[in-house]
Amino acid sequence: MLVSTIARFQAINAQHRAGMAMMQSHEAMLGGLRSAGAGETNFYALHQQDMKNDTMNAKAQFMYQAASAWKKHTEAKMKNEAKSLNYMA
């Protein structure tokens, strides 16, 4: 039961890290938009940065989905362990 609880907290931590990574990639996208209007803009570099941010965002979304599935799995495992737990011991 303790191992499942620790795994559940690790899954929640992974969810939070992935959510933070998504926010950071969106922040980087907005930063690129803000800097695009200043002076001469190198559109190729802007495109490269946009592609990098999209890749980071897609990775973060995948990691969030994986962490959510992991959390769901650990919660189900905890529920099964709780059924077989002997409270009289």
Secondary structure, 3 states (H helix, E strand, C coil): CHHHHHHHHHHHHHHHHHHHHHHHHHHHHHHHHHHCCCCCCCHHHHHHHHHHHHHHHHHHHHHHHHHHHHHHHHHHHHHHHHHHCCCCC
